[in-house]
């Protein structure tokens, strides 16, 4: 979280991709629901769908494979 709020988004994503993706998603999700409440439903809020969770899980698994592959083949700890 500290790296994200300092503006170092690349390193923040490298340590844990979920932080960056969820922060961007929440920056859209919360205002859309606020507008939905203020307009009494005329503007629909963003819905969380299972696909969003599957994409996030896929990114996390891909990052895990890459980091462990680098460690396995080169012996270098990425983090």
PyMOL Python script that loads the backbone (N, CA, C, O; Angstrom):
from pymol import cmd

cmd.read_pdbstr("""\
ATOM      1  N   UNK A   1       0.815  -1.185   0.000  1.00  0.00           N
ATOM      2  CA  UNK A   1       0.000   0.000   0.000  1.00  0.00           C
ATOM      3  C   UNK A   1       0.863   1.255   0.000  1.00  0.00           C
ATOM      4  O   UNK A   1       0.537   2.237  -0.666  1.00  0.00           O
ATOM      5  N   UNK A   2       1.964   1.224   0.746  1.00  0.00           N
ATOM      6  CA  UNK A   2       2.804   2.415   0.831  1.00  0.00           C
ATOM      7  C   UNK A   2       3.362   2.797  -0.526  1.00  0.00           C
ATOM      8  O   UNK A   2       3.384   3.976  -0.878  1.00  0.00           O
ATOM      9  N   UNK A   3       3.812   1.815  -1.290  1.00  0.00           N
ATOM     10  CA  UNK A   3       4.353   2.110  -2.609  1.00  0.00           C
ATOM     11  C   UNK A   3       3.278   2.681  -3.524  1.00  0.00           C
ATOM     12  O   UNK A   3       3.555   3.580  -4.318  1.00  0.00           O
ATOM     13  N   UNK A   4       2.076   2.177  -3.422  1.00  0.00           N
ATOM     14  CA  UNK A   4       0.983   2.681  -4.258  1.00  0.00           C
ATOM     15  C   UNK A   4       0.699   4.139  -3.951  1.00  0.00           C
ATOM     16  O   UNK A   4       0.561   4.949  -4.868  1.00  0.00           O
ATOM     17  N   UNK A   5       0.609   4.484  -2.672  1.00  0.00           N
ATOM     18  CA  UNK A   5       0.281   5.859  -2.302  1.00  0.00           C
ATOM     19  C   UNK A   5       1.440   6.818  -2.519  1.00  0.00           C
ATOM     20  O   UNK A   5       1.229   8.027  -2.618  1.00  0.00           O
ATOM     21  N   UNK A   6       2.667   6.298  -2.596  1.00  0.00           N
ATOM     22  CA  UNK A   6       3.813   7.144  -2.937  1.00  0.00           C
ATOM     23  C   UNK A   6       3.901   7.389  -4.435  1.00  0.00           C
ATOM     24  O   UNK A   6       4.690   8.224  -4.878  1.00  0.00           O
ATOM     25  N   UNK A   7       3.108   6.678  -5.215  1.00  0.00           N
ATOM     26  CA  UNK A   7       3.110   6.862  -6.655  1.00  0.00           C
ATOM     27  C   UNK A   7       4.007   5.889  -7.394  1.00  0.00           C
ATOM     28  O   UNK A   7       4.187   6.019  -8.605  1.00  0.00           O
ATOM     29  N   UNK A   8       4.572   4.920  -6.698  1.00  0.00           N
ATOM     30  CA  UNK A   8       5.435   3.919  -7.339  1.00  0.00           C
ATOM     31  C   UNK A   8       4.581   2.706  -7.693  1.00  0.00           C
ATOM     32  O   UNK A   8       4.670   1.658  -7.054  1.00  0.00           O
ATOM     33  N   UNK A   9       3.746   2.869  -8.728  1.00  0.00           N
ATOM     34  CA  UNK A   9       2.749   1.852  -9.057  1.00  0.00           C
ATOM     35  C   UNK A   9       3.364   0.593  -9.651  1.00  0.00           C
ATOM     36  O   UNK A   9       2.842  -0.504  -9.451  1.00  0.00           O
ATOM     37  N   UNK A  10       4.457   0.736 -10.372  1.00  0.00           N
ATOM     38  CA  UNK A  10       5.097  -0.441 -10.988  1.00  0.00           C
ATOM     39  C   UNK A  10       5.615  -1.379  -9.891  1.00  0.00           C
ATOM     40  O   UNK A  10       5.357  -2.582  -9.934  1.00  0.00           O
ATOM     41  N   UNK A  11       6.339  -0.839  -8.917  1.00  0.00           N
ATOM     42  CA  UNK A  11       6.843  -1.690  -7.829  1.00  0.00           C
ATOM     43  C   UNK A  11       5.704  -2.216  -6.975  1.00  0.00           C
ATOM     44  O   UNK A  11       5.774  -3.341  -6.479  1.00  0.00           O
ATOM     45  N   UNK A  12       4.662  -1.429  -6.795  1.00  0.00           N
ATOM     46  CA  UNK A  12       3.507  -1.891  -6.045  1.00  0.00           C
ATOM     47  C   UNK A  12       2.853  -3.073  -6.752  1.00  0.00           C
ATOM     48  O   UNK A  12       2.469  -4.050  -6.109  1.00  0.00           O
ATOM     49  N   UNK A  13       2.728  -2.983  -8.072  1.00  0.00           N
ATOM     50  CA  UNK A  13       2.160  -4.091  -8.849  1.00  0.00           C
ATOM     51  C   UNK A  13       3.069  -5.314  -8.793  1.00  0.00           C
ATOM     52  O   UNK A  13       2.589  -6.448  -8.762  1.00  0.00           O
ATOM     53  N   UNK A  14       4.378  -5.087  -8.781  1.00  0.00           N
ATOM     54  CA  UNK A  14       5.327  -6.198  -8.744  1.00  0.00           C
ATOM     55  C   UNK A  14       5.200  -6.976  -7.432  1.00  0.00           C
ATOM     56  O   UNK A  14       5.270  -8.205  -7.434  1.00  0.00           O
ATOM     57  N   UNK A  15       5.015  -6.276  -6.322  1.00  0.00           N
ATOM     58  CA  UNK A  15       4.899  -6.967  -5.036  1.00  0.00           C
ATOM     59  C   UNK A  15       3.556  -7.680  -4.900  1.00  0.00           C
ATOM     60  O   UNK A  15       3.499  -8.823  -4.445  1.00  0.00           O
ATOM     61  N   UNK A  16       2.494  -7.018  -5.289  1.00  0.00           N
ATOM     62  CA  UNK A  16       1.184  -7.663  -5.223  1.00  0.00           C
ATOM     63  C   UNK A  16       0.229  -6.954  -6.169  1.00  0.00           C
ATOM     64  O   UNK A  16      -0.149  -5.810  -5.914  1.00  0.00           O
ATOM     65  N   UNK A  17      -0.173  -7.611  -7.263  1.00  0.00           N
ATOM     66  CA  UNK A  17      -0.985  -6.936  -8.280  1.00  0.00           C
ATOM     67  C   UNK A  17      -2.389  -6.592  -7.819  1.00  0.00           C
ATOM     68  O   UNK A  17      -3.025  -5.710  -8.395  1.00  0.00           O
ATOM     69  N   UNK A  18      -2.881  -7.261  -6.804  1.00  0.00           N
ATOM     70  CA  UNK A  18      -4.255  -7.039  -6.364  1.00  0.00           C
ATOM     71  C   UNK A  18      -4.457  -5.625  -5.826  1.00  0.00           C
ATOM     72  O   UNK A  18      -5.535  -5.052  -5.979  1.00  0.00           O
ATOM     73  N   UNK A  19      -3.435  -5.064  -5.202  1.00  0.00           N
ATOM     74  CA  UNK A  19      -3.560  -3.730  -4.608  1.00  0.00           C
ATOM     75  C   UNK A  19      -3.873  -2.693  -5.683  1.00  0.00           C
ATOM     76  O   UNK A  19      -4.822  -1.922  -5.539  1.00  0.00           O
ATOM     77  N   UNK A  20      -3.091  -2.666  -6.752  1.00  0.00           N
ATOM     78  CA  UNK A  20      -3.300  -1.665  -7.800  1.00  0.00           C
ATOM     79  C   UNK A  20      -4.643  -1.845  -8.494  1.00  0.00           C
ATOM     80  O   UNK A  20      -5.378  -0.881  -8.710  1.00  0.00           O
ATOM     81  N   UNK A  21      -4.952  -3.082  -8.838  1.00  0.00           N
ATOM     82  CA  UNK A  21      -6.180  -3.343  -9.572  1.00  0.00           C
ATOM     83  C   UNK A  21      -7.400  -2.996  -8.719  1.00  0.00           C
ATOM     84  O   UNK A  21      -8.352  -2.400  -9.222  1.00  0.00           O
ATOM     85  N   UNK A  22      -7.384  -3.355  -7.458  1.00  0.00           N
ATOM     86  CA  UNK A  22      -8.527  -3.059  -6.589  1.00  0.00           C
ATOM     87  C   UNK A  22      -8.667  -1.564  -6.318  1.00  0.00           C
ATOM     88  O   UNK A  22      -9.784  -1.062  -6.201  1.00  0.00           O
ATOM     89  N   UNK A  23      -7.554  -0.851  -6.217  1.00  0.00           N
ATOM     90  CA  UNK A  23      -7.645   0.595  -6.000  1.00  0.00           C
ATOM     91  C   UNK A  23      -8.281   1.289  -7.207  1.00  0.00           C
ATOM     92  O   UNK A  23      -9.123   2.171  -7.041  1.00  0.00           O
ATOM     93  N   UNK A  24      -7.887   0.900  -8.405  1.00  0.00           N
ATOM     94  CA  UNK A  24      -8.482   1.485  -9.611  1.00  0.00           C
ATOM     95  C   UNK A  24      -9.962   1.115  -9.695  1.00  0.00           C
ATOM     96  O   UNK A  24     -10.807   1.954 -10.009  1.00  0.00           O
ATOM     97  N   UNK A  25     -10.259  -0.145  -9.411  1.00  0.00           N
ATOM     98  CA  UNK A  25     -11.651  -0.603  -9.470  1.00  0.00           C
ATOM     99  C   UNK A  25     -12.519   0.150  -8.463  1.00  0.00           C
ATOM    100  O   UNK A  25     -13.641   0.545  -8.778  1.00  0.00           O
ATOM    101  N   UNK A  26     -11.998   0.346  -7.255  1.00  0.00           N
ATOM    102  CA  UNK A  26     -12.774   1.059  -6.241  1.00  0.00           C
ATOM    103  C   UNK A  26     -12.942   2.539  -6.569  1.00  0.00           C
ATOM    104  O   UNK A  26     -13.946   3.149  -6.201  1.00  0.00           O
ATOM    105  N   UNK A  27     -11.958   3.117  -7.261  1.00  0.00           N
ATOM    106  CA  UNK A  27     -12.084   4.520  -7.669  1.00  0.00           C
ATOM    107  C   UNK A  27     -13.213   4.704  -8.683  1.00  0.00           C
ATOM    108  O   UNK A  27     -13.710   5.818  -8.852  1.00  0.00           O
ATOM    109  N   UNK A  28     -13.619   3.641  -9.351  1.00  0.00           N
ATOM    110  CA  UNK A  28     -14.753   3.699 -10.268  1.00  0.00           C
ATOM    111  C   UNK A  28     -16.023   3.209  -9.575  1.00  0.00           C
ATOM    112  O   UNK A  28     -17.097   3.778  -9.769  1.00  0.00           O
ATOM    113  N   UNK A  29     -15.901   2.161  -8.771  1.00  0.00           N
ATOM    114  CA  UNK A  29     -17.044   1.516  -8.136  1.00  0.00           C
ATOM    115  C   UNK A  29     -17.755   2.441  -7.139  1.00  0.00           C
ATOM    116  O   UNK A  29     -18.978   2.578  -7.188  1.00  0.00           O
ATOM    117  N   UNK A  30     -17.011   3.063  -6.253  1.00  0.00           N
ATOM    118  CA  UNK A  30     -17.611   3.891  -5.201  1.00  0.00           C
ATOM    119  C   UNK A  30     -18.328   5.126  -5.775  1.00  0.00           C
ATOM    120  O   UNK A  30     -19.472   5.383  -5.402  1.00  0.00           O
ATOM    121  N   UNK A  31     -17.683   5.903  -6.679  1.00  0.00           N
ATOM    122  CA  UNK A  31     -18.434   7.041  -7.241  1.00  0.00           C
ATOM    123  C   UNK A  31     -19.663   6.630  -8.050  1.00  0.00           C
ATOM    124  O   UNK A  31     -20.669   7.340  -8.052  1.00  0.00           O
ATOM    125  N   UNK A  32     -19.587   5.481  -8.740  1.00  0.00           N
ATOM    126  CA  UNK A  32     -20.753   5.070  -9.523  1.00  0.00           C
ATOM    127  C   UNK A  32     -21.932   4.738  -8.615  1.00  0.00           C
ATOM    128  O   UNK A  32     -23.077   5.028  -8.961  1.00  0.00           O
ATOM    129  N   UNK A  33     -21.670   4.144  -7.477  1.00  0.00           N
ATOM    130  CA  UNK A  33     -22.767   3.850  -6.552  1.00  0.00           C
ATOM    131  C   UNK A  33     -23.250   5.113  -5.835  1.00  0.00           C
ATOM    132  O   UNK A  33     -24.427   5.226  -5.491  1.00  0.00           O
ATOM    133  N   UNK A  34     -22.354   6.041  -5.618  1.00  0.00           N
ATOM    134  CA  UNK A  34     -22.771   7.318  -5.040  1.00  0.00           C
ATOM    135  C   UNK A  34     -23.719   8.028  -6.005  1.00  0.00           C
ATOM    136  O   UNK A  34     -24.747   8.563  -5.588  1.00  0.00           O
ATOM    137  N   UNK A  35     -23.375   8.032  -7.291  1.00  0.00           N
ATOM    138  CA  UNK A  35     -24.264   8.638  -8.288  1.00  0.00           C
ATOM    139  C   UNK A  35     -25.589   7.897  -8.376  1.00  0.00           C
ATOM    140  O   UNK A  35     -26.637   8.510  -8.576  1.00  0.00           O
ATOM    141  N   UNK A  36     -25.543   6.595  -8.229  1.00  0.00           N
ATOM    142  CA  UNK A  36     -26.774   5.812  -8.257  1.00  0.00           C
ATOM    143  C   UNK A  36     -27.697   6.198  -7.105  1.00  0.00           C
ATOM    144  O   UNK A  36     -28.911   6.297  -7.280  1.00  0.00           O
ATOM    145  N   UNK A  37     -27.124   6.410  -5.947  1.00  0.00           N
ATOM    146  CA  UNK A  37     -27.925   6.810  -4.785  1.00  0.00           C
ATOM    147  C   UNK A  37     -28.463   8.225  -4.949  1.00  0.00           C
ATOM    148  O   UNK A  37     -29.630   8.492  -4.662  1.00  0.00           O
ATOM    149  N   UNK A  38     -27.602   9.130  -5.414  1.00  0.00           N
ATOM    150  CA  UNK A  38     -28.015  10.520  -5.565  1.00  0.00           C
ATOM    151  C   UNK A  38     -29.078  10.705  -6.649  1.00  0.00           C
ATOM    152  O   UNK A  38     -29.945  11.569  -6.520  1.00  0.00           O
ATOM    153  N   UNK A  39     -29.018   9.903  -7.713  1.00  0.00           N
ATOM    154  CA  UNK A  39     -30.002  10.029  -8.792  1.00  0.00           C
ATOM    155  C   UNK A  39     -31.168   9.062  -8.632  1.00  0.00           C
ATOM    156  O   UNK A  39     -32.004   8.939  -9.527  1.00  0.00           O
ATOM    157  N   UNK A  40     -31.223   8.384  -7.506  1.00  0.00           N
ATOM    158  CA  UNK A  40     -32.297   7.434  -7.176  1.00  0.00           C
ATOM    159  C   UNK A  40     -32.455   6.346  -8.239  1.00  0.00           C
ATOM    160  O   UNK A  40     -33.568   5.994  -8.630  1.00  0.00           O
ATOM    161  N   UNK A  41     -31.326   5.828  -8.694  1.00  0.00           N
ATOM    162  CA  UNK A  41     -31.338   4.685  -9.590  1.00  0.00           C
ATOM    163  C   UNK A  41     -31.355   4.997 -11.073  1.00  0.00           C
ATOM    164  O   UNK A  41     -31.297   4.076 -11.888  1.00  0.00           O
ATOM    165  N   UNK A  42     -31.431   6.279 -11.456  1.00  0.00           N
ATOM    166  CA  UNK A  42     -31.426   6.597 -12.884  1.00  0.00           C
ATOM    167  C   UNK A  42     -30.066   6.289 -13.519  1.00  0.00           C
ATOM    168  O   UNK A  42     -29.995   5.899 -14.684  1.00  0.00           O
ATOM    169  N   UNK A  43     -28.996   6.466 -12.751  1.00  0.00           N
ATOM    170  CA  UNK A  43     -27.658   6.063 -13.195  1.00  0.00           C
ATOM    171  C   UNK A  43     -27.311   4.800 -12.424  1.00  0.00           C
ATOM    172  O   UNK A  43     -27.299   4.798 -11.194  1.00  0.00           O
ATOM    173  N   UNK A  44     -27.031   3.733 -13.147  1.00  0.00           N
ATOM    174  CA  UNK A  44     -26.729   2.452 -12.503  1.00  0.00           C
ATOM    175  C   UNK A  44     -25.281   2.410 -12.022  1.00  0.00           C
ATOM    176  O   UNK A  44     -24.377   2.906 -12.695  1.00  0.00           O
ATOM    177  N   UNK A  45     -25.077   1.821 -10.868  1.00  0.00           N
ATOM    178  CA  UNK A  45     -23.733   1.645 -10.338  1.00  0.00           C
ATOM    179  C   UNK A  45     -23.042   0.458 -10.978  1.00  0.00           C
ATOM    180  O   UNK A  45     -23.696  -0.437 -11.512  1.00  0.00           O
ATOM    181  N   UNK A  46     -21.734   0.449 -10.923  1.00  0.00           N
ATOM    182  CA  UNK A  46     -20.933  -0.648 -11.465  1.00  0.00           C
ATOM    183  C   UNK A  46     -21.186  -1.913 -10.655  1.00  0.00           C
ATOM    184  O   UNK A  46     -21.208  -1.877  -9.425  1.00  0.00           O
ATOM    185  N   UNK A  47     -21.376  -3.026 -11.348  1.00  0.00           N
ATOM    186  CA  UNK A  47     -21.644  -4.299 -10.681  1.00  0.00           C
ATOM    187  C   UNK A  47     -20.372  -5.129 -10.606  1.00  0.00           C
ATOM    188  O   UNK A  47     -19.585  -5.150 -11.552  1.00  0.00           O
ATOM    189  N   UNK A  48     -20.168  -5.806  -9.494  1.00  0.00           N
ATOM    190  CA  UNK A  48     -19.060  -6.746  -9.374  1.00  0.00           C
ATOM    191  C   UNK A  48     -19.535  -8.077  -9.935  1.00  0.00           C
ATOM    192  O   UNK A  48     -20.524  -8.642  -9.468  1.00  0.00           O
ATOM    193  N   UNK A  49     -18.833  -8.565 -10.924  1.00  0.00           N
ATOM    194  CA  UNK A  49     -19.188  -9.820 -11.575  1.00  0.00           C
ATOM    195  C   UNK A  49     -18.116 -10.866 -11.300  1.00  0.00           C
ATOM    196  O   UNK A  49     -16.966 -10.514 -11.037  1.00  0.00           O
ATOM    197  N   UNK A  50     -18.474 -12.142 -11.355  1.00  0.00           N
ATOM    198  CA  UNK A  50     -17.469 -13.188 -11.140  1.00  0.00           C
ATOM    199  C   UNK A  50     -16.297 -13.101 -12.114  1.00  0.00           C
ATOM    200  O   UNK A  50     -15.176 -13.470 -11.763  1.00  0.00           O
ATOM    201  N   UNK A  51     -16.542 -12.617 -13.331  1.00  0.00           N
ATOM    202  CA  UNK A  51     -15.466 -12.489 -14.304  1.00  0.00           C
ATOM    203  C   UNK A  51     -14.349 -11.588 -13.781  1.00  0.00           C
ATOM    204  O   UNK A  51     -13.171 -11.863 -14.009  1.00  0.00           O
ATOM    205  N   UNK A  52     -14.714 -10.518 -13.084  1.00  0.00           N
ATOM    206  CA  UNK A  52     -13.701  -9.624 -12.521  1.00  0.00           C
ATOM    207  C   UNK A  52     -12.806 -10.371 -11.538  1.00  0.00           C
ATOM    208  O   UNK A  52     -11.590 -10.179 -11.532  1.00  0.00           O
ATOM    209  N   UNK A  53     -13.396 -11.209 -10.721  1.00  0.00           N
ATOM    210  CA  UNK A  53     -12.616 -11.985  -9.748  1.00  0.00           C
ATOM    211  C   UNK A  53     -11.726 -13.012 -10.440  1.00  0.00           C
ATOM    212  O   UNK A  53     -10.595 -13.240 -10.011  1.00  0.00           O
ATOM    213  N   UNK A  54     -12.225 -13.633 -11.506  1.00  0.00           N
ATOM    214  CA  UNK A  54     -11.429 -14.613 -12.238  1.00  0.00           C
ATOM    215  C   UNK A  54     -10.237 -13.958 -12.939  1.00  0.00           C
ATOM    216  O   UNK A  54      -9.148 -14.531 -12.979  1.00  0.00           O
ATOM    217  N   UNK A  55     -10.439 -12.780 -13.482  1.00  0.00           N
ATOM    218  CA  UNK A  55      -9.336 -12.058 -14.123  1.00  0.00           C
ATOM    219  C   UNK A  55      -8.279 -11.707 -13.096  1.00  0.00           C
ATOM    220  O   UNK A  55      -7.086 -11.881 -13.346  1.00  0.00           O
ATOM    221  N   UNK A  56      -8.704 -11.215 -11.941  1.00  0.00           N
ATOM    222  CA  UNK A  56      -7.767 -10.880 -10.869  1.00  0.00           C
ATOM    223  C   UNK A  56      -7.004 -12.114 -10.398  1.00  0.00           C
ATOM    224  O   UNK A  56      -5.792 -12.052 -10.195  1.00  0.00           O
ATOM    225  N   UNK A  57      -7.694 -13.215 -10.226  1.00  0.00           N
ATOM    226  CA  UNK A  57      -7.049 -14.454  -9.823  1.00  0.00           C
ATOM    227  C   UNK A  57      -6.051 -14.926 -10.879  1.00  0.00           C
ATOM    228  O   UNK A  57      -4.971 -15.408 -10.536  1.00  0.00           O
ATOM    229  N   UNK A  58      -6.402 -14.791 -12.164  1.00  0.00           N
ATOM    230  CA  UNK A  58      -5.489 -15.168 -13.239  1.00  0.00           C
ATOM    231  C   UNK A  58      -4.223 -14.329 -13.240  1.00  0.00           C
ATOM    232  O   UNK A  58      -3.133 -14.856 -13.463  1.00  0.00           O
ATOM    233  N   UNK A  59      -4.352 -13.027 -12.994  1.00  0.00           N
ATOM    234  CA  UNK A  59      -3.173 -12.156 -12.928  1.00  0.00           C
ATOM    235  C   UNK A  59      -2.283 -12.564 -11.764  1.00  0.00           C
ATOM    236  O   UNK A  59      -1.060 -12.598 -11.900  1.00  0.00           O
ATOM    237  N   UNK A  60      -2.884 -12.873 -10.623  1.00  0.00           N
ATOM    238  CA  UNK A  60      -2.088 -13.273  -9.456  1.00  0.00           C
ATOM    239  C   UNK A  60      -1.370 -14.596  -9.697  1.00  0.00           C
ATOM    240  O   UNK A  60      -0.211 -14.742  -9.311  1.00  0.00           O
ATOM    241  N   UNK A  61      -2.036 -15.559 -10.327  1.00  0.00           N
ATOM    242  CA  UNK A  61      -1.403 -16.846 -10.612  1.00  0.00           C
ATOM    243  C   UNK A  61      -0.279 -16.681 -11.635  1.00  0.00           C
ATOM    244  O   UNK A  61       0.777 -17.298 -11.500  1.00  0.00           O
ATOM    245  N   UNK A  62      -0.500 -15.849 -12.661  1.00  0.00           N
ATOM    246  CA  UNK A  62       0.536 -15.597 -13.654  1.00  0.00           C
ATOM    247  C   UNK A  62       1.767 -14.963 -13.010  1.00  0.00           C
ATOM    248  O   UNK A  62       2.894 -15.348 -13.319  1.00  0.00           O
ATOM    249  N   UNK A  63       1.559 -14.000 -12.125  1.00  0.00           N
ATOM    250  CA  UNK A  63       2.678 -13.375 -11.432  1.00  0.00           C
ATOM    251  C   UNK A  63       3.415 -14.397 -10.573  1.00  0.00           C
ATOM    252  O   UNK A  63       4.645 -14.388 -10.528  1.00  0.00           O
ATOM    253  N   UNK A  64       2.698 -15.260  -9.906  1.00  0.00           N
ATOM    254  CA  UNK A  64       3.315 -16.288  -9.070  1.00  0.00           C
ATOM    255  C   UNK A  64       4.158 -17.238  -9.917  1.00  0.00           C
ATOM    256  O   UNK A  64       5.265 -17.604  -9.521  1.00  0.00           O
ATOM    257  N   UNK A  65       3.643 -17.639 -11.076  1.00  0.00           N
ATOM    258  CA  UNK A  65       4.392 -18.535 -11.970  1.00  0.00           C
ATOM    259  C   UNK A  65       5.667 -17.863 -12.464  1.00  0.00           C
ATOM    260  O   UNK A  65       6.730 -18.483 -12.485  1.00  0.00           O
ATOM    261  N   UNK A  66       5.565 -16.603 -12.859  1.00  0.00           N
ATOM    262  CA  UNK A  66       6.745 -15.890 -13.363  1.00  0.00           C
ATOM    263  C   UNK A  66       7.794 -15.746 -12.274  1.00  0.00           C
ATOM    264  O   UNK A  66       8.969 -16.024 -12.514  1.00  0.00           O
ATOM    265  N   UNK A  67       7.395 -15.318 -11.081  1.00  0.00           N
ATOM    266  CA  UNK A  67       8.362 -15.134  -9.995  1.00  0.00           C
ATOM    267  C   UNK A  67       9.018 -16.448  -9.594  1.00  0.00           C
ATOM    268  O   UNK A  67      10.229 -16.492  -9.377  1.00  0.00           O
ATOM    269  N   UNK A  68       8.236 -17.517  -9.494  1.00  0.00           N
ATOM    270  CA  UNK A  68       8.823 -18.806  -9.120  1.00  0.00           C
ATOM    271  C   UNK A  68       9.644 -19.394 -10.253  1.00  0.00           C
ATOM    272  O   UNK A  68      10.621 -20.097  -9.995  1.00  0.00           O
ATOM    273  N   UNK A  69       9.277 -19.128 -11.503  1.00  0.00           N
ATOM    274  CA  UNK A  69      10.081 -19.577 -12.638  1.00  0.00           C
ATOM    275  C   UNK A  69      11.439 -18.898 -12.656  1.00  0.00           C
ATOM    276  O   UNK A  69      12.458 -19.544 -12.903  1.00  0.00           O
ATOM    277  N   UNK A  70      11.458 -17.595 -12.396  1.00  0.00           N
ATOM    278  CA  UNK A  70      12.734 -16.879 -12.326  1.00  0.00           C
ATOM    279  C   UNK A  70      13.596 -17.444 -11.204  1.00  0.00           C
ATOM    280  O   UNK A  70      14.796 -17.645 -11.388  1.00  0.00           O
ATOM    281  N   UNK A  71      13.007 -17.699 -10.062  1.00  0.00           N
ATOM    282  CA  UNK A  71      13.767 -18.252  -8.943  1.00  0.00           C
ATOM    283  C   UNK A  71      14.271 -19.659  -9.260  1.00  0.00           C
ATOM    284  O   UNK A  71      15.416 -19.991  -8.953  1.00  0.00           O
ATOM    285  N   UNK A  72      13.428 -20.482  -9.869  1.00  0.00           N
ATOM    286  CA  UNK A  72      13.796 -21.870 -10.152  1.00  0.00           C
ATOM    287  C   UNK A  72      14.930 -21.956 -11.173  1.00  0.00           C
ATOM    288  O   UNK A  72      15.872 -22.726 -10.987  1.00  0.00           O
ATOM    289  N   UNK A  73      14.847 -21.176 -12.242  1.00  0.00           N
ATOM    290  CA  UNK A  73      15.825 -21.274 -13.312  1.00  0.00           C
ATOM    291  C   UNK A  73      17.088 -20.452 -13.081  1.00  0.00           C
ATOM    292  O   UNK A  73      18.149 -20.806 -13.595  1.00  0.00           O
ATOM    293  N   UNK A  74      16.998 -19.370 -12.325  1.00  0.00           N
ATOM    294  CA  UNK A  74      18.182 -18.522 -12.123  1.00  0.00           C
ATOM    295  C   UNK A  74      18.661 -18.510 -10.679  1.00  0.00           C
ATOM    296  O   UNK A  74      19.809 -18.145 -10.423  1.00  0.00           O
ATOM    297  N   UNK A  75      17.827 -18.891  -9.740  1.00  0.00           N
ATOM    298  CA  UNK A  75      18.200 -18.847  -8.335  1.00  0.00           C
ATOM    299  C   UNK A  75      18.132 -17.463  -7.731  1.00  0.00           C
ATOM    300  O   UNK A  75      18.602 -17.252  -6.613  1.00  0.00           O
ATOM    301  N   UNK A  76      17.555 -16.518  -8.450  1.00  0.00           N
ATOM    302  CA  UNK A  76      17.465 -15.128  -7.988  1.00  0.00           C
ATOM    303  C   UNK A  76      16.080 -14.900  -7.390  1.00  0.00           C
ATOM    304  O   UNK A  76      15.063 -15.175  -8.025  1.00  0.00           O
ATOM    305  N   UNK A  77      16.058 -14.388  -6.147  1.00  0.00           N
ATOM    306  CA  UNK A  77      14.784 -14.014  -5.524  1.00  0.00           C
ATOM    307  C   UNK A  77      14.348 -12.681  -6.117  1.00  0.00           C
ATOM    308  O   UNK A  77      15.096 -11.704  -6.072  1.00  0.00           O
ATOM    309  N   UNK A  78      13.156 -12.639  -6.666  1.00  0.00           N
ATOM    310  CA  UNK A  78      12.664 -11.432  -7.313  1.00  0.00           C
ATOM    311  C   UNK A  78      12.257 -10.388  -6.291  1.00  0.00           C
ATOM    312  O   UNK A  78      12.462  -9.193  -6.506  1.00  0.00           O
ATOM    313  N   UNK A  79      11.688 -10.822  -5.196  1.00  0.00           N
ATOM    314  CA  UNK A  79      11.283  -9.862  -4.159  1.00  0.00           C
ATOM    315  C   UNK A  79      12.340  -9.849  -3.080  1.00  0.00           C
ATOM    316  O   UNK A  79      12.215  -9.114  -2.101  1.00  0.00           O
TER     317      UNK A  79
END
""", "prot")
cmd.dss("prot")
cmd.show_as("cartoon", "prot")
cmd.util.cbc("prot")
cmd.orient("prot")
